[in-house]
Amino acid sequence: MNTESEEMLQPTLDSVHRRIRGFLEERIKTDVAVDKDLFASGLVNSMFAMELVVYLEQAYGIAIVGEDLKLDNFRTVEQMTSLVLRLLDTPVADRG
C-alpha cells in the first residue's frame, strides 16, 4: 500500500496539514504556515472559501454542512485540519 492510500485510510494531523497546504500553495502560489490567517492576510477571500469546502469534501469524503460551514473553520490550515479530523470521526448521519 502506498503512502497516499494509507493516509486516506487513516489520515493523521501531519498528513492532513501537508495535503491542505499543498492544495493552497498550488492555488495561491505562496508558502502557507499552518497557523496563518488566510483571510486576514488577504491570501484568500470568501469566494475561495467555497473552493476550500469543495476540496475538503472531495479529498476526504466528508460533508461540511450547517454550523461547520462558518468561516472560522477555514481561516488557517490548523483549523481546517481540525475540522477534517473531527468530521472523519463522526458518522455522516450524525452531522445532518
C-alpha positions as MATLAB code, in Angstrom:
seq = 'MNTESEEMLQPTLDSVHRRIRGFLEERIKTDVAVDKDLFASGLVNSMFAMELVVYLEQAYGIAIVGEDLKLDNFRTVEQMTSLVLRLLDTPVADRG';
ca = [
       0.000    0.000    0.000;
       1.448    3.378   -0.914;
       1.633    6.355    1.439;
      -1.288    8.202   -0.187;
      -3.549    5.156    0.219;
      -2.518    4.798    3.864;
      -3.237    8.475    4.511;
      -6.723    8.121    3.033;
      -7.471    5.165    5.321;
      -6.001    6.749    8.444;
      -5.301   10.468    7.966;
      -3.023   11.996   10.572;
      -2.608   15.571   11.699;
       0.603   15.848    9.677;
      -0.778   14.209    6.535;
      -3.861   16.463    6.533;
      -1.681   19.547    7.154;
       0.550   18.576    4.213;
      -2.322   17.879    1.862;
      -4.196   21.110    2.636;
      -1.010   23.179    2.459;
      -0.162   21.566   -0.881;
      -3.588   22.458   -2.274;
      -3.349   26.046   -1.016;
       0.212   26.575   -2.189;
      -0.629   25.260   -5.640;
      -3.663   27.569   -5.917;
      -2.285   30.780   -4.360;
       1.358   30.290   -5.365;
       2.841   31.058   -1.944;
       4.051   29.155    1.106;
       1.416   28.933    3.835;
       2.168   28.475    7.538;
      -0.313   26.190    9.299;
      -1.312   28.973   11.714;
      -1.533   31.872    9.229;
      -4.965   33.520    8.998;
      -5.599   33.163    5.282;
      -8.432   35.697    5.195;
      -6.917   38.412    7.412;
      -3.682   38.186    5.408;
      -5.563   38.663    2.135;
      -4.248   35.403    0.674;
      -7.795   34.133    0.112;
     -11.304   35.605    0.035;
     -14.776   34.341    0.850;
     -15.280   33.063   -2.709;
     -12.174   30.917   -2.330;
     -13.647   29.567    0.914;
     -16.227   27.721   -1.179;
     -13.408   26.128   -3.180;
     -11.875   25.030    0.115;
     -15.169   23.438    1.178;
     -15.462   21.533   -2.102;
     -11.817   20.475   -1.998;
     -12.022   19.169    1.583;
     -15.277   17.332    0.915;
     -13.870   15.632   -2.176;
     -10.408   14.943   -0.788;
     -11.652   13.379    2.439;
     -15.125   12.102    1.569;
     -16.789   14.311    4.163;
     -19.825   16.584    4.122;
     -19.348   20.060    5.552;
     -22.817   21.301    6.450;
     -24.667   23.515    8.897;
     -22.614   25.119   11.608;
     -19.407   23.607   10.222;
     -19.646   25.996    7.248;
     -18.647   29.016    9.353;
     -15.664   30.963    8.030;
     -13.661   30.431   11.221;
     -13.250   26.743   10.317;
     -11.332   27.795    7.189;
      -9.100   30.616    8.485;
      -5.986   28.503    8.984;
      -4.622   25.151    7.883;
      -4.781   24.121   11.549;
      -8.497   24.919   11.765;
      -9.270   23.106    8.514;
      -7.272   20.092    9.698;
      -9.181   20.011   12.981;
     -12.462   20.186   11.076;
     -11.476   17.353    8.725;
     -10.270   15.082   11.524;
     -13.388   15.770   13.600;
     -15.724   15.079   10.674;
     -13.883   11.894    9.738;
     -14.508   10.686   13.267;
     -18.258   11.470   13.106;
     -20.706    9.357   11.076;
     -22.325   11.364    8.263;
     -25.844   10.707    9.632;
     -24.857   12.414   12.894;
     -23.768   15.607   11.100;
     -27.084   16.268    9.315;
];
